[in-house]
C-alpha cells in the first residue's frame, strides 16, 4: 500500500563523516517500500533537540540581552511563560513533529512487513526516537517522576497514530508516559543494530544507554545500572582528552552513542567566571582546557560539536553506575566508576584516583563530576530538578547582569522548574487542558 507523507517543515538530511547532503522535500513523498521509511530515519527532526535544557541551566551564561530571541531570554530568566497566547512554543512543536514522523514510519512499516529483519530494525529506530522525545517532553513539561504521585501527576499528551484527533489532546499521567516509554524500549531494544555507520541513527548501545537514563529518573536504580552495563558491553570507548583534542564533529566523538544535538546553534554556549572557578578550579583538568575557548572572563565559550551532544555516552553510563552506587552507600563502587572517567581527563603526570579518605560525601562528588563531565549536554537542568524533588539537594539558580547584580532567581522546587504548557495549545486544541501551576 502506498502511503503519502506530507512534510511541512521536516528537513531530511543524510550525514557522512565529511559532508552533508541536504534534501528539502517539497509537497509530498510517496513511500511504498521499507527503504523509503529507512530514508526518513535520517531526518534532522530526529537528531535535533531544542535549546531549553541548555538555556535553563545555571551553567549557561550570557551578557547579550535579550540573547538571540525573546523566548530565549524568557527561558534564561525562568519566567512564568516563554510565549504569549498567540505564539507557538518551538520546543513543543519540534518534539511533536518528531512523534508524528515516528508514528508515520511505524504505521508504514506495519503495513509493509514489520517481521522482516529490516522492518524490525526500522520500527525499532522509530520507536526509539518516539520514546526519547516523550522522555524529553515529560521531563520538561511535567513534574519529576515520583512513585507516590506519578499516576495522578499530569504528564504530556501521548499520540500513537498519525490520525490526530483534537479530542485526544489530553495530558496522560507521568506514570503512563514512563510506562509507555519503558514498554516500547524493552520490546524493541534488541532489534537495534550492533552498530551504525551514521551516528544520527540509534544502535543497541544507544537503546540500553537511553533505558538506563529512564530507569535512573524513575528510581529503578538496579535496572539503571544493569542497562548501563549492557550499553558499555557494546561501546565502552572514551574520547581520550590526553591524546585527542575536542571532537569537531559528532562522528569523531567516540564515546557518544547517538547524536542528539542542539538545534539552536546561534546561541553560544558560555559559562561565567564564577562557574569556571566553581566547576573547573583544577587547572590540570583537561575538561576545561580542551573543551573551552578562553577569550576572557565574559567569553569562556564551549567549543566543538561535543558541546551539545545530548545522546547517551560512555561517560554518562559510568556516572549513572556511580550515582546508583552513591545512593546505596557503595562508596568503593561509586569511586571506581568516577575514577574510570577521570583517568581520561588528566595527563598521566597530573592524575591521581580519588580515594575514600579524600571524600566526605560521595554524592556531592558525583554531583560535581556529572557537572564537569556532562557540561552543556542537556543534563544539568534535569539533574538538579530531580535531585531537588527527591530532597537530595536544595539547589537554587540565579542570574546576574554584567555588573554582578542578581536579576532573576529560581528557588529549589519552585513551580517554574516545570515549564508551562503552551497557552496557544490550550486555546487551539483543548481549553480544559490542565496548565502547570505558575
Buried (B, 14 or more C-beta within 10 A) or exposed (E): EEBEBEBEEBEBBBBEEEEEEEEEBEEEBEBBEBEBBBBBBBBBBBBBBBBBBBBBBBBBBBEEEEBBBEBBBBBBBBBEBBBEEEBBBBBBBBBBBBBBBBBBBBBBBEBBEBEEEBBBBBBBBBBBBBBBBBBBBBBBBBBBBBEEEBEEBBBBBBBBEBEBEEEBBBBBBBBBBBBBBBEBBEEBBEBBBEEBEBBBBBBBBBBBBBBBBBBBBBBBBEBBBBBBBBBBEBBBBBBEBBEEEBBEBBBBBBBBBBBBBBBBEEBBBBBBEEBBEEBBEEEEBBBBEBBBBEEEEBEBBBBBBBBBBBBBBBBBBBBBBBBBBBBEEBBEBBBBBBBBBBBBBBEEEEBEEBEEEEBEEBBEBBBEBBBBBBBBBBBBBBBBBBBBBEEEBEBBBEBBEEEEEEEEEBBBBBEBBBBBBBBBBBEBBBEEBEEBEE
